[in-house]
Amino acid sequence: MGGETGTPSVPETDVRTCLRCGEALPERRIPRFFCSAWHASQAAFTALIGLFVAERFGLRIVRTVLRAVHLYGWVRSQSG
């Protein structure tokens, strides 16, 4: 409506920051995501815990579906 296509609402910055604390990262040939090994290890541990939680919920859903299918088959076999 306003004809403002192509203009960003937030100013673009070329400064990369740490994903954990937001501190500016130095320019490197191979970019980094974290300012220190400690922040990188915290992120890796958090991702690992998140993976375990997702796996647990996924397995719980699969187990529930398989029990429902088994129960359905048993009820069908009992009804004749």
BELZIZI-V912500 format. One record per residue. N is the residue number from 1. RES is the residue in one small letter. PSI is psi in radians with two decimals (NA if undefined). NEAR is the number of other C-alpha atoms within 12 Angstrom. D_CENTER is the distance of its C-alpha to the mean C-alpha in Angstrom with 2 decimals. Layout:
BEGIN
n = (N N)
res = (RES RES)
psi = (PSI PSI)
near = (NEAR NEAR)
d_center = (D_CENTER D_CENTER)
END
This chain:
BEGIN
n = (1 2 3 4 5 6 7 8 9 10 11 12 13 14 15 16 17 18 19 20 21 22 23 24 25 26 27 28 29 30 31 32 33 34 35 36 37 38 39 40 41 42 43 44 45 46 47 48 49 50 51 52 53 54 55 56 57 58 59 60 61 62 63 64 65 66 67 68 69 70 71 72 73 74 75 76 77 78 79 80)
res = (m g g e t g t p s v p e t d v r t c l r c g e a l p e r r i p r f f c s a w h a s q a a f t a l i g l f v a e r f g l r i v r t v l r a v h l y g w v r s q s g)
psi = (-0.70 -0.17 0.43 0.86 2.44 -0.04 2.12 2.53 -0.42 2.34 2.40 2.41 2.53 0.10 2.13 2.46 2.75 2.33 -0.30 -0.84 -0.26 0.10 2.50 2.40 2.53 2.69 2.29 2.82 -0.72 1.95 2.58 2.80 -0.32 2.67 -0.33 2.86 -0.55 -0.80 -0.63 -0.70 -0.62 -0.73 -0.71 -0.72 -0.74 -0.71 -0.67 -0.77 -0.74 -0.68 -0.76 -0.72 -0.78 -0.71 -0.71 -0.80 -0.66 -0.77 -0.61 -0.71 -0.76 -0.76 -0.72 -0.75 -0.75 -0.67 -0.69 -0.73 -0.74 -0.77 -0.72 -0.78 -0.68 -0.74 -0.73 -0.65 -0.52 -0.49 -0.22 NA)
near = (4 6 6 8 8 8 10 9 8 7 8 9 9 10 17 20 20 22 18 22 18 15 16 19 21 18 14 11 6 8 14 21 26 24 25 21 14 14 20 19 16 18 21 17 14 15 14 14 14 14 14 14 14 14 14 14 14 14 14 14 14 14 14 14 14 14 14 14 14 14 14 14 14 13 12 11 10 9 8 7)
d_center = (35.78 36.18 36.09 33.56 31.53 29.83 30.00 26.76 26.59 24.96 26.70 24.99 24.84 24.72 23.91 20.67 19.35 17.49 13.86 14.86 18.34 19.06 22.08 23.43 23.00 26.10 26.55 26.17 26.68 23.31 20.81 18.88 15.74 17.13 20.72 21.38 20.66 20.14 17.24 15.70 16.34 14.87 11.49 11.86 12.99 10.23 7.69 10.55 11.10 7.70 8.54 11.99 11.35 9.63 12.57 15.02 14.37 14.48 17.68 19.10 18.84 20.45 23.10 23.95 24.39 26.53 28.64 29.25 30.36 32.57 34.09 34.77 36.55 38.53 39.65 40.71 42.68 44.44 45.50 47.48)
END
